[in-house]
Structure formats: C-alpha cells, structure tokens
C-alpha cells in the first residue's frame, strides 16, 4: 500500500505491540554493554555485523532507539541504509573518509558548508587526499574530472546564499565518468528534496537542524541505497568509533514526527519576511530560492517540494558597523550560528566565508536570518526597527 510521506514519518520506527500493549514511540534504550545467551550467539551476531547486517554487537552500535531513528531518516530520504554521527560535520567527515583514499581526488562545490574546508586542510591533506573547488553554475565540470577523481560533493541549496546545483545533470555526468555523487541535504532536511531520487548516491544531513527542530541536539546522518557504499560507511564509522547518545536519538525521532508541519509554517513565515525584505529600499538582494527573483528559483521549483525558514539578504548601502548595529537592535532574532529550531536567529555572514563563494559577486554586508515560528508580522516589525536604528546614524 502506498502512503503519503507524512503518514510514513508518523509511523516509521514505531515499536511493535507486545502482550497487547506498547508505547507510541520507542523508549530510550541506554547501554554500553550487550549480554549474550551463549558463545554461539556471540559469534552469530559478530558474523552478521561483519557481513553488513545492521545489528548491534556492542553498545556503541546503538540499540532500539537508534534503529528506530535510522529507519525514520531512511524513510525520510527514500534510502535503505542510514548511519548516525555525533554532528552534521561528523557525518560529512565520515563520508569523505569512507569514500576517499590517499592519492584520490574530489570535486567540491565552492559554496558548501565552510567547515568542510577545515576538514580538507587539517585532515585530508595529511592523508594525501586532494579536494578542489568549483562553481556548479560557471565551471565546465566535465573538464575538471581527473582520472583519480572519485567523488563529486555538492550542497543543495548551498550555505549562506542558497545556490542550487543542477543535481540531475551533474549526477548523470558523474555517473558516466564513474564518480560518486554526495550532497549535503540539510537545508531541505530530506523532506523537501530527495537527492537519492535525483541521481546522488549519498545524502548527508545535520539532524541538529530541522529534524530535531528544538535546538537541543547535535547529530548527523548519512543515507545511501547502495550496499557496497553502505559497507564502506559502516567500516569507517566503526573504525572512527562514532556513537550517538540514545537520548539525542530519541529527541530527533520525536522531532521527525512533526517535521512536515513545522517546515510548512517556517516557509509561510519566511516567504512573508523575504517579500518584505525584497521591497525594502535598503536591501540590495534577498537570497531565498522560493522567490521568483532568485536565480535558483526555476531549479527549486523543479526539484524541491518547498522551502524552509532560512534566508539571507545584502544591504544596498551599509558598512559593517551599520550591519552590526542592525543585528544588535533586533529583539526577536537572537544572535546565533545555528538554525532549524522553532526560534528566529540572525548572523552576520563573515566576509571571508562569502569570498569562498563564487556565487556572490557583491561587496555589501550580508545578514543571514532564520525565520522561526513567531508571528511573521512581529518579526517584520522587529526588522523595521532595526533598519531604522542601523541607518539613522
């Protein structure tokens, strides 16, 4: 029976009834040690895990709470295998270490989540793995693929400015050259965008953001369909000793149940704020793919089923001090680096980070907003006061 994804997310990972009754959601199962009924059972479990089966041989591998969350995230992404990590960056690092070896090369979209570059410079280079960065809209990607290229790494939409790569086109190109495609799907949280159905082999999520939805969890996930890729990720995860708290897994599982309704309201609020900003005389440009004026709007409309609460804007005429005054005046937008919770947040985009993005050709300060679940009229009033305060000096 085919069911809507909303329905599947409500029921994914739900524990079966035993003795006629049972909890609605899987309970938190905490343990560091597993007991075995016999040496034969011990051998059987370890052999099954070694063969790639998702069973726990030790507490680090997780138990019922983790299996339920893995099942729910796999359902969300339309995937078969899900691997949890302690953070979104942990999920990114796991992917890079699992899929790249010394002497190999990866092509990386230049507007990706900035800490990936730190992984490159601090870790991958020491292992003899080379990453080079490209513009998905300006560069001839085919000419950049080398004999040693093993991975094409994307982010859709990208960090800070929400550039949307044409994933079906890039995936088809990579497939012809035998290159694996991985994409960071945190913005859409698996719900608004299905990379595995558009040609990618690997989808990466920070459950810290909208999956959790309450700014109280650090967590990442990697989702794949291919059994061979899954085995490489499993071996790397085991070797790195990655483990996720069952309490955090429970919180993400709780959050995923309400993900569709929260994202829908975030989009309603953010679109109203984006339209206000687009009409403001002190705003040069609004970065939000759901706006028809955004360069990525056509790709967003084709490949995505909606938008979230994250947007950025560039001032028309303001210096860095005025942008800081704008941020400091805001009352409903707290200053914070994350996003995806119920609350509104604001952050000044660092010029050094913007300089990494060939997508950005401007010079004015850029402010990123996460539009939360407050009343959008109140948020717009807050922004209006901040504009007046910032530009009146």
BASE-63415 format. One record per residue (C-alpha): residue in three letters; x, y, z. Coordinates in Angstrom, 1 decimal. Example, Ala and Ser with C-alpha at 12.3 -4.5 7.8 and 13.67 -1.06 7.14 Angstrom:
2
ALA  12.3  -4.5  7.8 $
SER  13.7  -1.1  7.1 $
//
This chain:
393
UNK  0.0  0.0  0.0 $
UNK  1.4  3.4  -1.0 $
UNK  1.1  6.0  1.7 $
UNK  1.9  9.7  1.9 $
UNK  5.3  10.6  3.4 $
UNK  3.6  12.5  6.2 $
UNK  2.0  9.2  7.3 $
UNK  5.2  7.2  6.9 $
UNK  7.1  9.6  9.1 $
UNK  4.5  9.4  11.9 $
UNK  4.8  5.6  11.9 $
UNK  8.4  5.0  10.9 $
UNK  10.3  3.2  13.7 $
UNK  7.2  2.7  15.8 $
UNK  7.8  -0.3  18.2 $
UNK  5.6  -3.4  17.7 $
UNK  2.9  -4.2  20.3 $
UNK  3.9  -6.9  22.7 $
UNK  1.4  -8.6  25.1 $
UNK  -1.4  -6.5  23.7 $
UNK  0.0  -3.1  24.5 $
UNK  3.1  -0.9  24.0 $
UNK  4.4  2.7  23.8 $
UNK  3.6  5.1  21.0 $
UNK  7.2  5.9  20.5 $
UNK  10.2  3.7  21.0 $
UNK  11.7  4.2  24.5 $
UNK  15.2  5.4  25.2 $
UNK  17.5  2.3  25.5 $
UNK  20.8  3.1  27.1 $
UNK  23.7  0.6  27.4 $
UNK  27.4  0.3  26.9 $
UNK  27.5  -3.4  27.1 $
UNK  25.4  -6.2  25.5 $
UNK  25.0  -9.6  27.1 $
UNK  24.8  -12.8  25.0 $
UNK  23.0  -16.0  25.8 $
UNK  25.9  -18.2  24.6 $
UNK  29.2  -18.1  22.7 $
UNK  27.3  -19.3  19.7 $
UNK  25.0  -16.2  19.9 $
UNK  28.1  -14.0  20.3 $
UNK  29.7  -15.5  17.2 $
UNK  26.5  -15.2  15.2 $
UNK  25.9  -11.5  16.0 $
UNK  29.5  -10.6  15.2 $
UNK  29.5  -12.5  11.9 $
UNK  26.2  -10.9  10.9 $
UNK  27.5  -7.4  11.6 $
UNK  30.7  -8.2  9.8 $
UNK  28.6  -9.3  6.8 $
UNK  26.9  -5.9  6.7 $
UNK  23.7  -6.5  8.7 $
UNK  22.7  -3.6  10.9 $
UNK  22.8  -5.4  14.2 $
UNK  24.5  -4.3  17.4 $
UNK  27.4  -6.2  18.7 $
UNK  28.4  -3.6  21.3 $
UNK  26.6  -0.5  22.9 $
UNK  28.5  1.9  20.5 $
UNK  26.4  0.5  17.6 $
UNK  23.2  1.5  19.2 $
UNK  20.0  -0.4  20.1 $
UNK  16.3  0.1  19.7 $
UNK  16.2  3.9  19.9 $
UNK  19.0  4.2  17.2 $
UNK  17.4  1.6  14.9 $
UNK  14.1  3.5  15.1 $
UNK  15.7  6.8  14.2 $
UNK  17.8  5.2  11.4 $
UNK  14.6  3.7  10.0 $
UNK  12.8  7.1  10.1 $
UNK  15.6  9.0  8.5 $
UNK  15.9  6.4  5.7 $
UNK  12.2  6.7  5.1 $
UNK  12.5  10.4  5.0 $
UNK  15.3  10.2  2.4 $
UNK  13.9  7.3  0.4 $
UNK  17.1  5.3  1.3 $
UNK  17.9  1.9  2.6 $
UNK  20.9  2.4  4.9 $
UNK  21.3  5.2  7.5 $
UNK  24.4  5.9  9.6 $
UNK  24.2  8.3  12.5 $
UNK  27.0  10.6  13.5 $
UNK  27.5  12.9  16.6 $
UNK  27.1  16.1  14.4 $
UNK  26.5  17.2  10.8 $
UNK  30.2  17.9  10.4 $
UNK  30.8  14.4  11.7 $
UNK  28.6  13.0  9.0 $
UNK  30.5  15.0  6.4 $
UNK  33.8  13.8  7.7 $
UNK  32.6  10.2  7.8 $
UNK  31.6  10.4  4.2 $
UNK  34.9  11.9  3.0 $
UNK  37.0  9.4  4.9 $
UNK  34.9  6.4  3.9 $
UNK  34.8  7.2  0.2 $
UNK  38.3  8.7  -0.5 $
UNK  41.7  7.1  -0.2 $
UNK  45.3  8.5  -0.4 $
UNK  46.1  9.7  -3.9 $
UNK  42.4  10.3  -4.8 $
UNK  40.6  13.5  -5.6 $
UNK  37.2  15.0  -5.0 $
UNK  35.5  18.0  -6.7 $
UNK  33.6  20.1  -4.2 $
UNK  31.1  22.8  -4.8 $
UNK  32.8  26.1  -3.6 $
UNK  29.7  27.3  -1.7 $
UNK  29.4  24.3  0.7 $
UNK  29.3  24.4  4.4 $
UNK  32.5  26.2  5.3 $
UNK  33.9  23.7  8.0 $
UNK  34.3  21.1  5.2 $
UNK  37.3  23.2  4.1 $
UNK  38.7  22.8  7.6 $
UNK  38.4  19.1  7.3 $
UNK  40.2  19.4  3.9 $
UNK  43.2  21.5  5.2 $
UNK  43.5  19.9  8.7 $
UNK  42.9  16.2  7.9 $
UNK  42.5  15.1  4.3 $
UNK  45.7  16.8  3.0 $
UNK  47.7  14.9  5.6 $
UNK  46.3  11.7  4.3 $
UNK  47.2  12.6  0.7 $
UNK  43.6  13.2  -0.4 $
UNK  43.1  16.3  -2.6 $
UNK  40.0  18.4  -2.8 $
UNK  39.5  21.1  -5.4 $
UNK  36.6  23.6  -5.5 $
UNK  34.4  24.6  -8.4 $
UNK  31.3  26.7  -9.3 $
UNK  28.4  24.4  -10.4 $
UNK  26.9  27.3  -12.5 $
UNK  30.1  28.7  -14.1 $
UNK  32.6  25.9  -14.5 $
UNK  32.8  23.1  -17.0 $
UNK  32.6  20.2  -14.5 $
UNK  33.4  17.6  -17.1 $
UNK  36.8  19.2  -17.8 $
UNK  37.6  19.2  -14.1 $
UNK  37.2  15.5  -13.5 $
UNK  40.5  13.7  -13.4 $
UNK  41.4  10.0  -13.7 $
UNK  41.8  10.0  -9.9 $
UNK  38.5  11.8  -9.2 $
UNK  36.3  9.6  -7.1 $
UNK  33.7  12.0  -5.6 $
UNK  31.6  14.9  -6.6 $
UNK  30.5  16.7  -3.5 $
UNK  27.5  19.2  -3.6 $
UNK  25.2  21.1  -1.3 $
UNK  21.7  21.9  -2.4 $
UNK  21.0  24.7  -1.7 $
UNK  24.4  25.9  -0.5 $
UNK  25.3  27.6  2.7 $
UNK  24.7  31.3  3.2 $
UNK  23.5  32.2  -0.3 $
UNK  21.4  29.0  -1.3 $
UNK  22.9  28.4  -4.7 $
UNK  21.2  25.3  -6.2 $
UNK  23.3  23.0  -8.4 $
UNK  21.5  21.1  -11.2 $
UNK  21.8  17.7  -9.5 $
UNK  20.2  15.5  -12.2 $
UNK  22.6  17.0  -14.8 $
UNK  25.7  16.8  -12.6 $
UNK  24.8  13.3  -11.4 $
UNK  24.4  12.0  -15.0 $
UNK  27.8  13.5  -15.9 $
UNK  29.5  11.9  -12.8 $
UNK  27.9  8.5  -13.5 $
UNK  29.3  8.4  -17.0 $
UNK  32.8  9.0  -15.5 $
UNK  32.4  6.5  -12.6 $
UNK  32.3  9.3  -10.0 $
UNK  30.2  9.0  -6.8 $
UNK  27.9  12.0  -6.1 $
UNK  27.3  13.0  -2.5 $
UNK  25.2  16.0  -1.4 $
UNK  24.5  17.9  1.8 $
UNK  20.7  17.9  2.1 $
UNK  20.5  19.7  5.5 $
UNK  18.6  22.7  4.1 $
UNK  15.7  20.5  2.9 $
UNK  16.1  18.0  5.8 $
UNK  15.3  15.1  3.5 $
UNK  11.7  16.2  3.3 $
UNK  11.7  19.0  0.7 $
UNK  14.4  17.4  -1.6 $
UNK  15.2  13.8  -2.4 $
UNK  18.8  13.6  -3.8 $
UNK  18.8  9.8  -4.0 $
UNK  15.9  10.0  -6.5 $
UNK  17.7  12.7  -8.5 $
UNK  20.9  10.8  -9.1 $
UNK  23.0  11.2  -6.0 $
UNK  24.4  8.1  -4.3 $
UNK  24.9  9.7  -0.8 $
UNK  22.8  12.2  1.1 $
UNK  24.1  13.9  4.2 $
UNK  22.0  15.6  6.9 $
UNK  22.6  17.6  10.0 $
UNK  19.7  16.4  12.2 $
UNK  20.8  19.2  14.5 $
UNK  18.7  21.5  12.4 $
UNK  15.0  20.8  11.3 $
UNK  14.9  17.1  12.1 $
UNK  15.4  17.9  15.8 $
UNK  13.7  21.2  15.5 $
UNK  14.2  22.4  19.0 $
UNK  17.9  23.5  19.2 $
UNK  18.7  20.8  21.7 $
UNK  20.5  18.1  19.7 $
UNK  23.8  17.8  17.9 $
UNK  23.6  15.0  15.3 $
UNK  24.3  14.0  11.7 $
UNK  23.2  11.2  9.4 $
UNK  24.4  9.7  6.1 $
UNK  21.9  7.9  3.9 $
UNK  22.6  5.6  0.9 $
UNK  20.9  2.9  -1.1 $
UNK  23.9  1.0  -2.4 $
UNK  25.0  -2.0  -0.3 $
UNK  28.7  -1.6  -1.2 $
UNK  28.7  2.1  -0.2 $
UNK  26.9  1.2  3.0 $
UNK  29.6  -1.3  3.9 $
UNK  32.3  1.3  3.3 $
UNK  30.5  3.8  5.5 $
UNK  29.8  1.1  8.2 $
UNK  33.5  0.1  8.3 $
UNK  34.6  3.8  8.6 $
UNK  32.1  4.6  11.2 $
UNK  33.2  1.6  13.3 $
UNK  36.8  2.5  12.9 $
UNK  36.2  6.1  13.9 $
UNK  34.3  4.9  17.0 $
UNK  31.3  7.2  16.1 $
UNK  28.4  6.9  18.5 $
UNK  25.2  8.9  19.2 $
UNK  23.6  9.3  22.5 $
UNK  20.3  7.3  22.7 $
UNK  18.7  10.4  24.4 $
UNK  19.7  12.5  21.4 $
UNK  18.4  9.8  19.0 $
UNK  15.1  9.9  20.9 $
UNK  14.8  13.7  20.6 $
UNK  15.5  13.6  16.8 $
UNK  12.9  10.8  16.5 $
UNK  10.4  13.0  18.3 $
UNK  11.2  15.9  16.1 $
UNK  10.9  14.0  12.9 $
UNK  7.2  13.3  13.6 $
UNK  6.3  17.0  13.3 $
UNK  8.8  17.9  10.6 $
UNK  6.3  18.4  7.8 $
UNK  4.0  20.8  9.7 $
UNK  6.9  22.8  11.1 $
UNK  8.6  23.2  7.8 $
UNK  5.4  24.3  6.2 $
UNK  5.0  27.1  8.8 $
UNK  8.6  28.1  8.5 $
UNK  8.1  28.6  4.8 $
UNK  5.0  30.6  5.3 $
UNK  6.7  32.9  7.7 $
UNK  10.0  33.1  5.8 $
UNK  8.3  33.9  2.5 $
UNK  6.4  36.8  4.1 $
UNK  9.7  38.1  5.6 $
UNK  11.5  37.6  2.3 $
UNK  8.9  39.6  0.4 $
UNK  9.1  42.4  2.9 $
UNK  12.9  42.5  2.6 $
UNK  12.7  42.4  -1.2 $
UNK  10.6  45.6  -1.2 $
UNK  12.8  47.4  1.4 $
UNK  14.8  50.3  0.0 $
UNK  17.9  49.4  2.0 $
UNK  18.1  45.9  0.7 $
UNK  20.0  45.1  -2.5 $
UNK  19.2  41.5  -2.8 $
UNK  17.4  38.7  -1.0 $
UNK  18.7  35.1  -1.2 $
UNK  15.8  32.8  -1.0 $
UNK  15.1  30.2  -3.7 $
UNK  11.3  30.4  -3.2 $
UNK  11.3  34.0  -4.5 $
UNK  10.8  34.2  -8.3 $
UNK  13.6  36.8  -8.4 $
UNK  16.2  34.3  -7.1 $
UNK  18.5  32.9  -9.8 $
UNK  17.9  29.3  -8.5 $
UNK  14.1  29.6  -8.5 $
UNK  13.5  27.5  -11.6 $
UNK  15.6  24.7  -10.3 $
UNK  14.0  25.0  -6.8 $
UNK  10.5  24.8  -8.4 $
UNK  11.5  21.8  -10.5 $
UNK  13.3  19.7  -7.9 $
UNK  12.0  20.8  -4.4 $
UNK  8.6  20.5  -2.8 $
UNK  9.0  23.6  -0.6 $
UNK  11.3  25.9  1.3 $
UNK  12.4  26.4  4.9 $
UNK  12.9  29.4  7.2 $
UNK  16.5  30.2  6.2 $
UNK  17.2  33.3  4.0 $
UNK  19.9  35.9  3.6 $
UNK  20.0  39.5  2.3 $
UNK  22.6  42.0  1.2 $
UNK  22.4  45.6  2.2 $
UNK  22.2  48.2  -0.5 $
UNK  24.3  50.9  1.2 $
UNK  25.7  50.0  4.5 $
UNK  29.0  49.3  6.1 $
UNK  30.0  46.6  8.5 $
UNK  29.3  48.8  11.6 $
UNK  25.8  49.6  10.4 $
UNK  25.1  45.9  9.8 $
UNK  26.3  45.1  13.3 $
UNK  24.0  47.8  14.7 $
UNK  21.1  46.3  12.7 $
UNK  21.8  42.9  14.3 $
UNK  22.3  44.3  17.8 $
UNK  19.0  46.2  17.6 $
UNK  16.9  43.1  16.9 $
UNK  14.9  41.7  19.8 $
UNK  13.1  38.7  18.4 $
UNK  16.1  37.4  16.4 $
UNK  18.7  36.0  18.7 $
UNK  22.3  36.1  17.5 $
UNK  23.3  32.5  16.9 $
UNK  25.2  30.4  14.4 $
UNK  22.8  27.5  14.0 $
UNK  19.3  27.3  12.6 $
UNK  16.4  24.9  12.2 $
UNK  14.8  25.3  15.6 $
UNK  11.5  27.0  16.5 $
UNK  13.2  30.3  17.2 $
UNK  14.4  33.1  15.0 $
UNK  18.1  33.7  14.7 $
UNK  20.4  36.2  13.0 $
UNK  24.1  36.1  12.0 $
UNK  26.4  38.4  10.1 $
UNK  28.0  36.5  7.2 $
UNK  31.7  36.7  7.6 $
UNK  33.4  38.3  4.5 $
UNK  36.0  35.5  4.5 $
UNK  33.2  32.9  4.1 $
UNK  31.5  34.9  1.3 $
UNK  34.8  35.2  -0.5 $
UNK  34.8  31.4  -0.8 $
UNK  31.6  31.5  -2.8 $
UNK  32.0  32.4  -6.5 $
UNK  28.2  32.7  -6.5 $
UNK  28.5  36.0  -4.6 $
UNK  29.7  39.0  -6.6 $
UNK  28.8  41.8  -4.3 $
UNK  30.6  43.8  -1.6 $
UNK  27.9  44.8  0.8 $
UNK  27.4  43.2  4.2 $
UNK  25.2  40.0  4.1 $
UNK  22.9  39.0  7.0 $
UNK  21.5  35.6  7.4 $
UNK  18.1  35.1  9.1 $
UNK  16.5  32.0  10.3 $
UNK  12.8  32.8  10.4 $
UNK  11.2  30.9  13.3 $
UNK  7.7  30.1  14.3 $
UNK  6.9  33.5  15.8 $
UNK  4.2  35.6  14.2 $
UNK  5.7  37.0  11.0 $
UNK  4.2  40.4  11.5 $
UNK  6.0  40.7  14.8 $
UNK  9.3  39.7  13.1 $
UNK  8.8  42.2  10.3 $
UNK  8.2  45.0  12.9 $
UNK  11.4  43.9  14.6 $
UNK  13.3  44.1  11.3 $
UNK  11.8  47.5  10.5 $
UNK  13.0  49.0  13.8 $
UNK  16.5  47.5  13.2 $
UNK  16.7  49.1  9.8 $
UNK  15.8  52.5  11.2 $
UNK  18.3  52.2  14.0 $
UNK  21.1  50.9  11.8 $
UNK  20.8  53.6  9.1 $
UNK  19.9  56.6  11.2 $
UNK  23.5  57.2  12.3 $
//
